[in-house]
Amino acid sequence: MKKITIFLLILAALTGRVSAQSAPIESGSHGIDPRVCEAVFQVLDKYMTTFNAKDLKGWEDTYQFPHYRLAGGKMSVLEKAGLRDSAKVFGELQKQGWDHSQWDHRNIVQASADKVHVDTRFSRFRADGSLIGHYESLYILTKENGRWGVKFRSSYAE
Protein backbone atom coordinates (compact mmCIF):
# COMPACT_ATOMS: atom_id res chain seq x y z
CA MET A 1 0.00 0.00 0.00
CA LYS A 2 2.86 2.37 0.86
CA LYS A 3 4.45 1.84 -2.58
CA ILE A 4 1.16 2.63 -4.34
CA THR A 5 0.71 5.85 -2.33
CA ILE A 6 4.25 6.98 -3.12
CA PHE A 7 3.74 6.11 -6.79
CA LEU A 8 0.47 8.10 -6.92
CA LEU A 9 2.11 11.12 -5.27
CA ILE A 10 4.99 11.01 -7.75
CA LEU A 11 2.57 10.64 -10.66
CA ALA A 12 0.43 13.52 -9.40
CA ALA A 13 3.48 15.75 -9.02
CA LEU A 14 4.71 14.92 -12.51
CA THR A 15 1.31 15.65 -14.06
CA GLY A 16 0.88 18.92 -12.18
CA ARG A 17 -1.84 17.65 -9.85
CA VAL A 18 0.22 18.45 -6.76
CA SER A 19 2.03 21.76 -6.41
CA ALA A 20 2.86 21.90 -2.74
CA GLN A 21 6.37 23.17 -3.42
CA SER A 22 5.48 25.92 -5.90
CA ALA A 23 4.30 29.29 -4.62
CA PRO A 24 0.91 30.56 -5.74
CA ILE A 25 0.92 33.19 -8.46
CA GLU A 26 -0.58 36.52 -7.41
CA SER A 27 -1.74 38.47 -10.43
CA GLY A 28 -3.94 41.46 -9.78
CA SER A 29 -3.28 41.28 -6.07
CA HIS A 30 -4.88 43.50 -3.46
CA GLY A 31 -1.58 43.39 -1.54
CA ILE A 32 0.23 46.24 -3.28
CA ASP A 33 3.97 46.85 -3.33
CA PRO A 34 4.62 50.33 -1.84
CA ARG A 35 7.16 51.04 -4.61
CA VAL A 36 4.46 50.44 -7.21
CA CYS A 37 2.12 52.78 -5.32
CA GLU A 38 4.74 55.51 -5.22
CA ALA A 39 5.53 55.22 -8.93
CA VAL A 40 1.85 55.21 -9.92
CA PHE A 41 0.99 58.22 -7.76
CA GLN A 42 3.96 60.13 -9.21
CA VAL A 43 2.60 59.53 -12.72
CA LEU A 44 -0.90 60.58 -11.69
CA ASP A 45 0.47 63.73 -10.00
CA LYS A 46 2.33 64.65 -13.19
CA TYR A 47 -0.76 63.77 -15.23
CA MET A 48 -2.88 66.31 -13.30
CA THR A 49 -0.14 68.98 -13.08
CA THR A 50 0.53 68.96 -16.83
CA PHE A 51 -3.21 68.82 -17.61
CA ASN A 52 -3.85 71.91 -15.47
CA ALA A 53 -0.86 73.67 -17.09
CA LYS A 54 -2.43 72.91 -20.50
CA ASP A 55 0.91 71.29 -21.37
CA LEU A 56 -0.22 68.77 -23.98
CA LYS A 57 3.26 67.35 -24.56
CA GLY A 58 3.89 66.91 -20.83
CA TRP A 59 0.43 65.41 -20.36
CA GLU A 60 0.97 62.92 -23.18
CA ASP A 61 4.34 62.02 -21.61
CA THR A 62 2.30 60.42 -18.81
CA TYR A 63 0.55 58.10 -21.31
CA GLN A 64 1.44 54.71 -22.71
CA PHE A 65 0.72 54.28 -26.41
CA PRO A 66 -1.52 53.25 -27.87
CA HIS A 67 -3.62 55.10 -25.29
CA TYR A 68 -7.31 54.28 -24.83
CA ARG A 69 -10.19 56.35 -23.44
CA LEU A 70 -13.77 55.20 -22.95
CA ALA A 71 -16.13 58.12 -22.28
CA GLY A 72 -19.57 59.14 -23.42
CA GLY A 73 -20.13 55.64 -24.77
CA LYS A 74 -17.26 55.99 -27.23
CA MET A 75 -13.82 54.41 -27.30
CA SER A 76 -11.04 56.61 -28.60
CA VAL A 77 -7.54 55.42 -29.37
CA LEU A 78 -4.51 57.67 -29.56
CA GLU A 79 -1.80 55.75 -31.42
CA LYS A 80 1.09 58.08 -30.51
CA ALA A 81 1.91 61.43 -28.97
CA GLY A 82 1.69 64.66 -30.93
CA LEU A 83 -1.44 63.90 -32.96
CA ARG A 84 -3.74 66.36 -31.19
CA ASP A 85 -3.97 70.14 -31.16
CA SER A 86 -3.60 71.75 -27.74
CA ALA A 87 -6.14 74.48 -28.51
CA LYS A 88 -8.75 71.87 -29.39
CA VAL A 89 -8.03 69.60 -26.41
CA PHE A 90 -8.15 72.35 -23.78
CA GLY A 91 -10.33 74.85 -25.68
CA GLU A 92 -13.47 72.74 -25.42
CA LEU A 93 -13.09 72.52 -21.65
CA GLN A 94 -12.39 76.25 -21.36
CA LYS A 95 -15.59 77.02 -23.31
CA GLN A 96 -17.43 75.25 -20.49
CA GLY A 97 -15.71 77.51 -17.96
CA TRP A 98 -13.03 75.01 -16.91
CA ASP A 99 -9.92 76.43 -15.30
CA HIS A 100 -8.40 73.50 -13.42
CA SER A 101 -9.01 70.01 -12.04
CA GLN A 102 -7.95 68.11 -8.95
CA TRP A 103 -7.98 64.54 -7.72
CA ASP A 104 -10.61 63.85 -5.06
CA HIS A 105 -9.38 60.30 -4.52
CA ARG A 106 -7.06 57.77 -6.12
CA ASN A 107 -7.40 54.27 -4.76
CA ILE A 108 -5.34 51.44 -6.16
CA VAL A 109 -7.71 48.50 -6.16
CA GLN A 110 -5.55 45.86 -7.84
CA ALA A 111 -1.93 45.68 -8.88
CA SER A 112 0.83 43.54 -10.22
CA ALA A 113 4.45 44.42 -10.95
CA ASP A 114 3.48 45.93 -14.32
CA LYS A 115 -0.24 46.83 -14.25
CA VAL A 116 -2.39 48.75 -11.79
CA HIS A 117 -6.13 49.51 -11.64
CA VAL A 118 -6.88 52.84 -9.97
CA ASP A 119 -10.35 53.92 -8.86
CA THR A 120 -10.34 57.71 -9.18
CA ARG A 121 -12.58 60.69 -8.82
CA PHE A 122 -11.61 64.13 -9.99
CA SER A 123 -13.34 67.50 -9.91
CA ARG A 124 -13.33 70.32 -12.42
CA PHE A 125 -13.39 73.96 -11.29
CA ARG A 126 -13.88 77.42 -12.74
CA ALA A 127 -11.28 80.17 -12.19
CA ASP A 128 -13.30 81.54 -9.25
CA GLY A 129 -13.06 78.14 -7.53
CA SER A 130 -16.68 77.16 -8.10
CA LEU A 131 -17.30 73.52 -8.88
CA ILE A 132 -18.25 72.35 -12.37
CA GLY A 133 -18.57 68.69 -11.43
CA HIS A 134 -17.17 65.47 -9.98
CA TYR A 135 -16.25 62.55 -12.28
CA GLU A 136 -15.70 58.93 -11.32
CA SER A 137 -13.15 57.08 -13.45
CA LEU A 138 -11.04 53.95 -13.68
CA TYR A 139 -7.44 54.41 -14.77
CA ILE A 140 -5.22 51.53 -15.80
CA LEU A 141 -1.50 52.23 -15.63
CA THR A 142 1.07 49.90 -17.11
CA LYS A 143 4.81 49.61 -16.81
CA GLU A 144 6.28 49.29 -20.30
CA ASN A 145 9.96 49.51 -21.18
CA GLY A 146 10.72 50.32 -17.53
CA ARG A 147 8.31 53.29 -17.39
CA TRP A 148 4.89 53.67 -15.77
CA GLY A 149 2.15 55.46 -17.72
CA VAL A 150 -1.61 55.74 -18.17
CA LYS A 151 -2.70 53.13 -20.72
CA PHE A 152 -6.48 53.25 -20.37
CA ARG A 153 -9.07 55.62 -18.91
CA SER A 154 -12.74 54.86 -18.47
CA SER A 155 -14.44 58.03 -17.40
CA TYR A 156 -17.90 59.43 -16.80
CA ALA A 157 -16.60 62.86 -17.85
CA GLU A 158 -17.45 64.18 -21.29
C-alpha beads as a LAMMPS data file, in Angstrom:
LAMMPS data file: protein, C-alpha beads

158 atoms
157 bonds

1 atom types
1 bond types

-500.0 500.0 xlo xhi
-500.0 500.0 ylo yhi
-500.0 500.0 zlo zhi

Masses

1 110.0

Atoms # bond

1 1 1 0.000 0.000 0.000
2 1 1 2.857 2.370 0.861
3 1 1 4.455 1.842 -2.581
4 1 1 1.156 2.629 -4.341
5 1 1 0.705 5.846 -2.326
6 1 1 4.251 6.981 -3.123
7 1 1 3.736 6.107 -6.785
8 1 1 0.475 8.100 -6.917
9 1 1 2.113 11.116 -5.275
10 1 1 4.995 11.011 -7.755
11 1 1 2.566 10.639 -10.663
12 1 1 0.427 13.515 -9.404
13 1 1 3.476 15.752 -9.017
14 1 1 4.712 14.917 -12.513
15 1 1 1.314 15.652 -14.061
16 1 1 0.877 18.917 -12.181
17 1 1 -1.836 17.650 -9.848
18 1 1 0.225 18.449 -6.758
19 1 1 2.028 21.755 -6.407
20 1 1 2.863 21.899 -2.736
21 1 1 6.371 23.171 -3.424
22 1 1 5.476 25.918 -5.900
23 1 1 4.300 29.287 -4.618
24 1 1 0.911 30.563 -5.741
25 1 1 0.916 33.190 -8.464
26 1 1 -0.584 36.520 -7.412
27 1 1 -1.736 38.470 -10.434
28 1 1 -3.943 41.458 -9.779
29 1 1 -3.276 41.277 -6.068
30 1 1 -4.884 43.497 -3.464
31 1 1 -1.582 43.391 -1.543
32 1 1 0.230 46.237 -3.285
33 1 1 3.970 46.852 -3.333
34 1 1 4.622 50.330 -1.843
35 1 1 7.164 51.036 -4.613
36 1 1 4.464 50.436 -7.214
37 1 1 2.117 52.784 -5.324
38 1 1 4.740 55.507 -5.215
39 1 1 5.528 55.217 -8.929
40 1 1 1.852 55.211 -9.921
41 1 1 0.993 58.223 -7.761
42 1 1 3.958 60.133 -9.210
43 1 1 2.601 59.529 -12.719
44 1 1 -0.904 60.580 -11.688
45 1 1 0.472 63.727 -9.999
46 1 1 2.331 64.653 -13.188
47 1 1 -0.762 63.775 -15.231
48 1 1 -2.881 66.305 -13.304
49 1 1 -0.142 68.978 -13.082
50 1 1 0.526 68.957 -16.829
51 1 1 -3.206 68.823 -17.611
52 1 1 -3.847 71.909 -15.472
53 1 1 -0.864 73.674 -17.090
54 1 1 -2.432 72.907 -20.496
55 1 1 0.907 71.290 -21.367
56 1 1 -0.223 68.770 -23.979
57 1 1 3.261 67.354 -24.561
58 1 1 3.888 66.914 -20.829
59 1 1 0.433 65.413 -20.362
60 1 1 0.973 62.924 -23.178
61 1 1 4.337 62.017 -21.607
62 1 1 2.296 60.415 -18.811
63 1 1 0.548 58.096 -21.314
64 1 1 1.444 54.712 -22.709
65 1 1 0.716 54.278 -26.408
66 1 1 -1.519 53.253 -27.865
67 1 1 -3.617 55.100 -25.290
68 1 1 -7.312 54.279 -24.829
69 1 1 -10.190 56.349 -23.440
70 1 1 -13.772 55.202 -22.946
71 1 1 -16.131 58.125 -22.277
72 1 1 -19.570 59.141 -23.422
73 1 1 -20.126 55.640 -24.773
74 1 1 -17.260 55.986 -27.233
75 1 1 -13.820 54.414 -27.298
76 1 1 -11.037 56.611 -28.598
77 1 1 -7.536 55.424 -29.370
78 1 1 -4.506 57.667 -29.560
79 1 1 -1.798 55.745 -31.421
80 1 1 1.091 58.079 -30.514
81 1 1 1.908 61.429 -28.971
82 1 1 1.688 64.655 -30.933
83 1 1 -1.439 63.896 -32.960
84 1 1 -3.738 66.359 -31.186
85 1 1 -3.974 70.136 -31.160
86 1 1 -3.596 71.753 -27.737
87 1 1 -6.141 74.478 -28.515
88 1 1 -8.755 71.867 -29.386
89 1 1 -8.029 69.605 -26.406
90 1 1 -8.147 72.353 -23.784
91 1 1 -10.326 74.855 -25.683
92 1 1 -13.472 72.736 -25.424
93 1 1 -13.092 72.523 -21.650
94 1 1 -12.393 76.248 -21.359
95 1 1 -15.592 77.022 -23.311
96 1 1 -17.432 75.246 -20.485
97 1 1 -15.714 77.513 -17.958
98 1 1 -13.028 75.013 -16.908
99 1 1 -9.917 76.429 -15.296
100 1 1 -8.398 73.496 -13.417
101 1 1 -9.014 70.013 -12.043
102 1 1 -7.948 68.108 -8.945
103 1 1 -7.979 64.539 -7.716
104 1 1 -10.610 63.850 -5.058
105 1 1 -9.380 60.299 -4.521
106 1 1 -7.058 57.770 -6.116
107 1 1 -7.399 54.265 -4.756
108 1 1 -5.338 51.443 -6.164
109 1 1 -7.714 48.502 -6.163
110 1 1 -5.548 45.856 -7.838
111 1 1 -1.929 45.677 -8.876
112 1 1 0.832 43.539 -10.224
113 1 1 4.451 44.419 -10.948
114 1 1 3.482 45.932 -14.319
115 1 1 -0.240 46.828 -14.246
116 1 1 -2.394 48.753 -11.787
117 1 1 -6.135 49.509 -11.638
118 1 1 -6.881 52.845 -9.968
119 1 1 -10.353 53.915 -8.856
120 1 1 -10.344 57.706 -9.177
121 1 1 -12.579 60.689 -8.822
122 1 1 -11.608 64.132 -9.991
123 1 1 -13.335 67.504 -9.910
124 1 1 -13.334 70.323 -12.417
125 1 1 -13.391 73.958 -11.289
126 1 1 -13.880 77.421 -12.743
127 1 1 -11.278 80.166 -12.187
128 1 1 -13.299 81.541 -9.249
129 1 1 -13.060 78.143 -7.532
130 1 1 -16.681 77.158 -8.105
131 1 1 -17.303 73.518 -8.881
132 1 1 -18.251 72.348 -12.370
133 1 1 -18.574 68.690 -11.431
134 1 1 -17.173 65.465 -9.979
135 1 1 -16.253 62.549 -12.282
136 1 1 -15.701 58.927 -11.323
137 1 1 -13.146 57.076 -13.449
138 1 1 -11.044 53.952 -13.681
139 1 1 -7.443 54.415 -14.775
140 1 1 -5.220 51.533 -15.795
141 1 1 -1.504 52.229 -15.631
142 1 1 1.073 49.901 -17.106
143 1 1 4.814 49.610 -16.809
144 1 1 6.279 49.292 -20.297
145 1 1 9.962 49.511 -21.177
146 1 1 10.716 50.322 -17.533
147 1 1 8.313 53.294 -17.388
148 1 1 4.885 53.665 -15.768
149 1 1 2.148 55.464 -17.722
150 1 1 -1.609 55.738 -18.173
151 1 1 -2.701 53.126 -20.723
152 1 1 -6.483 53.254 -20.375
153 1 1 -9.065 55.623 -18.907
154 1 1 -12.742 54.858 -18.474
155 1 1 -14.442 58.029 -17.404
156 1 1 -17.899 59.435 -16.800
157 1 1 -16.597 62.864 -17.850
158 1 1 -17.445 64.183 -21.293

Bonds

1 1 1 2
2 1 2 3
3 1 3 4
4 1 4 5
5 1 5 6
6 1 6 7
7 1 7 8
8 1 8 9
9 1 9 10
10 1 10 11
11 1 11 12
12 1 12 13
13 1 13 14
14 1 14 15
15 1 15 16
16 1 16 17
17 1 17 18
18 1 18 19
19 1 19 20
20 1 20 21
21 1 21 22
22 1 22 23
23 1 23 24
24 1 24 25
25 1 25 26
26 1 26 27
27 1 27 28
28 1 28 29
29 1 29 30
30 1 30 31
31 1 31 32
32 1 32 33
33 1 33 34
34 1 34 35
35 1 35 36
36 1 36 37
37 1 37 38
38 1 38 39
39 1 39 40
40 1 40 41
41 1 41 42
42 1 42 43
43 1 43 44
44 1 44 45
45 1 45 46
46 1 46 47
47 1 47 48
48 1 48 49
49 1 49 50
50 1 50 51
51 1 51 52
52 1 52 53
53 1 53 54
54 1 54 55
55 1 55 56
56 1 56 57
57 1 57 58
58 1 58 59
59 1 59 60
60 1 60 61
61 1 61 62
62 1 62 63
63 1 63 64
64 1 64 65
65 1 65 66
66 1 66 67
67 1 67 68
68 1 68 69
69 1 69 70
70 1 70 71
71 1 71 72
72 1 72 73
73 1 73 74
74 1 74 75
75 1 75 76
76 1 76 77
77 1 77 78
78 1 78 79
79 1 79 80
80 1 80 81
81 1 81 82
82 1 82 83
83 1 83 84
84 1 84 85
85 1 85 86
86 1 86 87
87 1 87 88
88 1 88 89
89 1 89 90
90 1 90 91
91 1 91 92
92 1 92 93
93 1 93 94
94 1 94 95
95 1 95 96
96 1 96 97
97 1 97 98
98 1 98 99
99 1 99 100
100 1 100 101
101 1 101 102
102 1 102 103
103 1 103 104
104 1 104 105
105 1 105 106
106 1 106 107
107 1 107 108
108 1 108 109
109 1 109 110
110 1 110 111
111 1 111 112
112 1 112 113
113 1 113 114
114 1 114 115
115 1 115 116
116 1 116 117
117 1 117 118
118 1 118 119
119 1 119 120
120 1 120 121
121 1 121 122
122 1 122 123
123 1 123 124
124 1 124 125
125 1 125 126
126 1 126 127
127 1 127 128
128 1 128 129
129 1 129 130
130 1 130 131
131 1 131 132
132 1 132 133
133 1 133 134
134 1 134 135
135 1 135 136
136 1 136 137
137 1 137 138
138 1 138 139
139 1 139 140
140 1 140 141
141 1 141 142
142 1 142 143
143 1 143 144
144 1 144 145
145 1 145 146
146 1 146 147
147 1 147 148
148 1 148 149
149 1 149 150
150 1 150 151
151 1 151 152
152 1 152 153
153 1 153 154
154 1 154 155
155 1 155 156
156 1 156 157
157 1 157 158
